[in-house]
Amino acid sequence: MAGFYLWIKALHVIAVIAWMAGILYLPRLFVYHAQAEVGSPSSETFKVMEAKLYGVIMTPAMIVALVCGLAMIALNPALLNSGWLHVKLLFVFGLVIIHFLMNGWRQDFARDANRRSQKFFRIANEVPTLAMMVIVVMVIVRPF
C-alpha cells in the first residue's frame, strides 16, 4: 500500500507542475495577445496557443492533480485532521477558480471580445504565484 501511495504522490507532483506551468504561462500569453491587433496573424496564433495550452495541458493536468490529491487523502484520511491541509485545500480551490476564470478570458480572446488591458493580465499573473507559495509552505513546513 505504501508503494502505491508514493506512485500516486509522484503523479500528483508531476500533474501539479504541469498545471502550474500552464496557469503561470497562460496569463503571459494574454498580456501579449492584449497588445495584438484583432484579426492579425499574431492574434490568431495566440488563440491557437491559448486553446491548446488550456485544453491539452492545463485542464488534464488539473484533473489528474485533483484526483491524485483526493486519492492521497482517501488512502490517508488522518490528513484531514491537519490544519495545514485545510489551508492548502482552500488555496487549491482558489487555483481551480482562477483556472476557470482564465478559460473565460481565453474565450473572450477567441471571440475577439477581450476588454481587459495587458496590465490586468500582468496583475492576474501574480495571483497564482502567491497561491502556489502558500501551498508549498503548507506542504513542506506544515506550520500547524
Secondary structure, 3 states (H helix, E strand, C coil): CHHHHHHHHHHHHHHHHHHHHHHHHHHHHHHHHHHCCCCCHHHHHHHHHHHHHHHHHHHHHHHHHHHHHHHHHHHCHHHHHCHHHHHHHHHHHHHHHHHHHHHHHHHHHHCCCCCCCHHHHHHHCHHHHHHHHHHHHHHHHCCC
